[in-house]
């Protein structure tokens, strides 16, 4: 891992933890596979912190640029797939 998680310095400590947790789950979806329910729950928390779609896209793009992992595609797959475990 040679990149940083995107976050806003105005967030509380818990908000930073929740956002980092969300991006960590995105990594796991690519590297090992993960429960779709974990992704959906973490995304809901992420959306409480980042309600704006444009900000969400900005954070997703920043994370993808550094990591190569698409948050959008993981969330989309988690929403559409019926099986509990997803792997990208």
Buried (B, 14 or more C-beta within 10 A) or exposed (E): EEEEBBBEEEBEEEBBEBBBBBBEBBBBBBEEEBBBEBBEBBBEBBBEBBEEEEEBEEBBBBBBEBBEBBBEBBBEBBEEEEEEEBEB
